[in-house]
Each structure stands twice: as structure tokens, then as C-alpha cells.
Amino acid sequence: MHTEDTVNGKLYYGWYIAFTLAITETISWGIIYYAFTVFLTPMETELGWSRGQLTGGFSLMLLVAGVMAFPVGAWIDKHGSRWLMTIGSICASLLVITWSQVTDITAFYLIWAGLGICAAAILYEPAFAVIATWFVRRRGTALAIITFAAGLASTIFVPLSDALLNAFGWRDAVLILGVALAVTTILPHALILRRRPDDLGFLPDGDVKRSDSSPPMTRGVSLTDALHSRFFWLLTLAFSLSYLSASAIRVHFIPFLIDSGIDASSAALASGTIGIMQVAGRLVFAPLDTRVSARVMTAGVFALQAAAMGILLLGSSTLAVALFIIVFGTSYGASTLARPSILAEMFGSTHYGRISSIVAIFVTFAATSAPVGAGLLYDRFGSYVPVLWIVLLLAVGATAVMLIAKPNLAQAQNPPPIQMVEETQSTS
């Protein structure tokens, strides 16, 4: 941490929030999202349900999370994330524990629909809204702290879940994870999170608010103005195209490698390595975020994604696969930071929850539908080559849309955050 991250010799409280969210996001993602795949086969064996029925529950969670994005965003704008994330953690823990006892397919779907609501309340979107409120200059660093840790969720919880499965069976393993989710996330959300820095007498980034100074400016484009902004819809289109491209290849990467003659174990290892490169991409993005505009950075991330798809079209040699993993993993990881960064920079933090939720709805549906569409294309042509061409064109389209997008409305109504902070400091 730099000296500017301290206030009167004490660490700015926003960093405690960022570190807390880094831990709770890692655990929440690991248990709610990544652990499912470990228990798929043993559930199929014991319960007698098809793999399609079981994965349908997981897909339902993603769809419900997308539908819930807007009401969750509206709540965050009015009330903050503290109690939302606390109650979300309580309900998620109870639902995971209930999952461990499930015997009926209808109950199984109801559990995962409920987990979709919880996912909207405790995963990245509310956490990013907290960071958008507490940070301006150091927003990129704070986001990187959270996503760097959460990027390791699969690395931690897939083997941990497998170890619990082998030791106790799938039901007791899921039960243990549900209890662990409760113990590690409920109290941190309730005790550490706060609505805004003004409640503690600070401005974002820890800038001190003088008692004789005027109240802090209320910044941000309204939801109505954002929805009437051409830039907002171009931004939404660009991220949707990017997620259509990335999600399709991310899910089908292992089958693609196997079809190319690579053994299943090596294909799984290659897929896992993408996760490591995602973390690296976030480490690269964070320091550049303070030097380059979010729009340019986002266009660069999409361009790297397109380059990765082009590399994969060249073949499945060891060199091509390694280059793809590096370029795609880095860009995919950076895109997680790019979306909250550009939304907060261009539209401000006052209505961030609702504005971000609209983008999240489109992105979620893109990420959910892309793997299905890619599978249908593969079934139609018997090859992944058409899929690769389409994902390449989608990534190129995302880059082109981002380059032509001009944030005139956002810039006119919401001055760059760093300018506002500097003006505030100059009057104190």
C-alpha cells in the first residue's frame, strides 16, 4: 500500500472492505459456482437423474441471477450492499445445506433457482458496486485485489471439494461446504461492509472531508439518462459480443482439444491454466487502469481476445495452444475488471447498481446461451472450425464497437472522477 492509502497514519477503511470482499468472493464463487462440477457424476449415479437434468439446475441459477440483476442493483443504489450481501450469504448457506439432502428433482430446481437469487446478491455485481462507491483513483487496484483472489476460487475449491467427496461422500461434502460458507461469509459481510465513505467522514479513496467544507458532490449519470445514451448501448453490445465469444470457447475448449487429438488429461490441464492467466491479466490491467482511459483499455482487451481466437484457428500444436492460453486467459481475466471500471468512470457511482445491472442482464444471457449455440453448431457441422470463425468475428465485432463508441453524454454530465477529487482537495 502507498502512503496515500492511509488516513492519519491508519489504513483507509475502504481497503478493509476490499480485503474482506476478496475473501468472501473467493469462498462464495468456489462453493456456489465451481464446486458443482465435482459433484455432478456422484449425483448422477446416486439420484438417477440425467446429466442434462442436473446441469439444467445450474443453468437455471445463471438465468435467475441475470433476471435478478436489476432489482439487486436498485436495492444497492438505495440501501448499499451490506445487508443485501449478509442476507444473501445466510440464504445461500441454507440452500447449499438443503442441496446436500435433496432427493426430488423439483426441489433440486427450486434450490438452484434460489441460489440464482443469492448469486445476484453476493457475487461480483454487489461487490463491484461497493468498490465503485469507496474508490476513485485506486478503483482499479481495489477491483484487482478482489478479482485476483476470486480468480483462484476454482484452483482452491475444485480440489478441496474433490477431497471432501472422496473422504465423506457427496452429501456430507456439500453439507460441509454449506456450513463453511455460513461461517466464513455471513459475519464479515455484516460487520465489515459499510454503505459509503461519507458515513465515516471521508471522501472516496480516504480523502478527508473538512467540517467547514461543503457536502461532497453527488456524482453520476441517472439511469434514465444512461438508457438514452448511445454510448451505453454500444458498451452493452460490445460486452455482450465479447461474452458470447469468450464463453463459447471457454466451455468447449476441452472438447476442442480432444477432437484435435490431445488426450483428456492434457486438455483439462490446459483449460485449468487459463484460470492462472486470468489472474495474470488482472494484475496487468490494474496499474494500467490509472494511466489509460477505460474505453481504450477495454478495446485493447477485446482486441487481445480476437487475437487469441485467430491463434486457435491456426491449429492445435503445442505452441498454438500455449499462445492461446496466454493471450485468451490474460484478456478474459482483464475483461472482468474492464466492465466495472468503464461503467464507474463514465457513469459515476450514484446509480452504478442499476446501470451496471442492465449490462449484467445482457452479459449473463450471452454467457449462458453461447455454449449451447456453439454445441448446436458443432452438431450441425461435426467440427469446431465454424465455431472458431464465429467467435473470432464476435470478438472483432466487440473491438470495433468499443472503438466507435463515444461517451459524450457520460463525459458531459459526469466529469472524470479524478478531476472532482482534485477539486475537492484543493478547497480543503
Helices and strands as residue ranges (DSSP letters): G 3-5, E 6-7, E 10-11, H 13-28, I 29-34, H 36-47, H 51-67, H 69-79, H 82-99, H 105-122, H 124-134, H 139-150, H 153-168, H 170-192, G 197-200, G 204-206, H 223-227, H 230-259, H 264-288, H 294-313, H 318-347, H 352-381, H 385-404, H 408-413, H 417-426
